[in-house]
Amino acid sequence: MQVKRLTVTAMFAALCAVGGLLIIPLGIGSTALDSAPALVSAAFLPPVYAGIVALLGHTASAMYAGFPLGPFHALIALEMFIIVAVFARLHQVKRNVLKWVFFIIANGLLAPLPFYFLISPAFFIGALPSIFIATVANAAIAAVVIPALRNVTSGQLGELR
């Protein structure tokens, strides 16, 4: 069981890495579709494992971009871990609307907030629209994929929790 769980975690982390290559050119820099596979993993993995998928996904995406925010990417990866782990927990307890509202607010509005103080208010205000749009895009993709993948796998991955 542990090997299967680690294998599925690695598979979703690899999908996040591929999503990191799917760039959306918006505002300051660009954002990627690396969060969608992490959100999908929340339907199949325990919260900590889904969080690890998000952490690795952001790290891969930042690596492709050349780590434009330097060491701040460690903070972003940690934020992603927490946000997706909470999202996965909300999914477990069947808070189906709350999990999406939480993800969009936490990732699209709250996660960038430290950069208001760490970099500058102008950076925060400039980056916020593109981060929010990318958050909604990742959530929309995951919202379509989760039910479809659940139907296709017919519960084969369900025992990983």
C-alpha positions in Angstrom: 0.0 0.0 0.0 2.8 2.5 0.9 4.6 1.7 -2.4 1.4 2.4 -4.3 0.8 5.6 -2.5 4.3 6.8 -3.2 4.0 5.8 -6.8 0.8 7.8 -7.2 2.4 10.7 -5.4 5.3 10.6 -7.8 3.0 10.4 -10.8 1.0 13.4 -9.8 4.2 15.3 -9.0 5.4 14.5 -12.5 2.1 15.8 -13.9 2.7 19.0 -11.9 6.1 19.3 -13.5 4.5 19.0 -17.0 1.9 21.5 -15.9 4.8 23.8 -15.0 5.7 23.9 -18.7 2.2 25.0 -19.7 2.7 28.7 -19.2 0.0 31.4 -19.1 1.6 34.7 -20.0 0.0 37.2 -17.6 1.0 40.4 -15.9 4.3 40.3 -14.1 6.2 37.2 -15.4 4.0 34.3 -16.1 2.1 31.6 -14.3 1.7 27.9 -15.0 -0.8 25.1 -14.7 1.2 23.3 -12.1 -1.4 23.4 -9.4 -4.2 21.6 -11.2 -2.6 18.1 -10.9 -1.9 18.8 -7.2 -5.6 19.6 -6.7 -6.6 16.4 -8.6 -4.2 14.4 -6.3 -6.3 15.5 -3.3 -9.1 13.3 -4.5 -6.8 10.2 -4.3 -4.1 10.9 -1.8 -4.0 11.7 1.9 -3.6 15.5 2.6 0.1 15.3 3.4 0.9 13.5 0.2 -1.3 15.9 -1.9 0.6 18.8 -0.2 3.9 17.2 -1.1 2.7 17.0 -4.7 2.0 20.7 -4.7 5.3 21.5 -3.1 7.2 19.5 -5.7 5.0 20.9 -8.5 5.8 24.5 -7.6 9.5 23.8 -7.2 9.6 22.2 -10.7 7.6 25.2 -12.2 9.9 27.7 -10.5 12.9 25.8 -11.8 11.7 26.0 -15.4 11.3 29.7 -15.0 14.8 30.1 -13.6 13.7 30.8 -10.0 12.8 34.5 -10.7 12.0 35.1 -7.0 15.1 33.4 -5.7 14.8 32.0 -2.2 11.2 33.2 -2.0 10.2 30.2 -3.9 10.8 28.1 -0.8 8.1 30.2 0.9 5.7 29.7 -2.0 6.3 26.0 -2.1 5.5 25.8 1.6 2.4 27.8 1.1 1.4 25.5 -1.7 1.9 22.5 0.6 -0.3 23.9 3.2 -3.0 25.1 0.9 -3.3 21.8 -1.0 -3.1 19.8 2.2 -6.1 21.8 3.6 -7.9 21.5 0.3 -7.4 17.7 0.4 -8.7 17.6 4.0 -11.8 19.6 2.9 -12.2 17.1 0.1 -12.0 14.2 2.5 -14.8 15.6 4.7 -16.9 16.3 1.6 -16.9 20.1 1.9 -17.2 20.3 -1.9 -18.0 24.0 -2.3 -15.8 25.2 0.6 -12.7 23.5 -0.7 -12.9 25.5 -4.0 -13.6 28.8 -2.2 -10.8 28.1 0.2 -8.3 27.3 -2.6 -9.2 30.4 -4.7 -9.0 32.7 -1.7 -5.9 31.1 -0.1 -3.9 30.7 -3.3 -5.2 33.6 -5.3 -5.3 36.3 -2.6 -3.7 35.3 0.7 -0.6 33.4 -0.5 0.8 36.4 -2.4 0.3 38.7 0.6 3.8 38.2 2.2 5.3 39.7 -0.9 3.6 43.0 -0.2 6.1 43.3 2.7 9.0 41.2 1.4 9.3 42.8 -2.0 7.0 45.8 -2.4 3.4 46.9 -2.4 3.8 47.6 -6.1 5.0 44.1 -6.9 2.1 42.6 -4.9 -0.5 44.8 -6.7 1.0 44.1 -10.0 1.2 40.3 -9.5 -2.1 39.8 -7.8 -4.4 39.8 -10.9 -2.2 37.2 -12.8 -1.9 35.0 -9.7 -5.7 35.1 -9.2 -6.5 34.3 -12.8 -4.0 31.4 -12.8 -5.6 30.1 -9.5 -9.0 30.2 -11.1 -7.7 28.5 -14.2 -6.0 25.7 -12.2 -9.1 25.2 -10.1 -11.4 25.1 -13.1 -9.2 22.4 -14.8 -9.1 20.4 -11.6 -12.9 20.7 -11.1 -13.5 19.2 -14.5 -10.8 16.5 -14.2 -11.6 15.2 -10.7 -15.0 13.8 -11.4 -14.0 12.5 -14.8 -10.9 10.7 -13.3 -12.9 9.3 -10.4 -15.3 7.7 -12.9 -12.5 6.4 -15.1 -10.6 4.9 -12.2 -13.8 3.4 -10.7 -12.4 3.6 -7.2 -9.1 1.8 -8.1 -7.1 4.7 -6.5 -9.6 5.2 -3.7 -7.9 2.8 -1.3 -4.8 5.1 -1.1 -6.4 7.2 1.7 
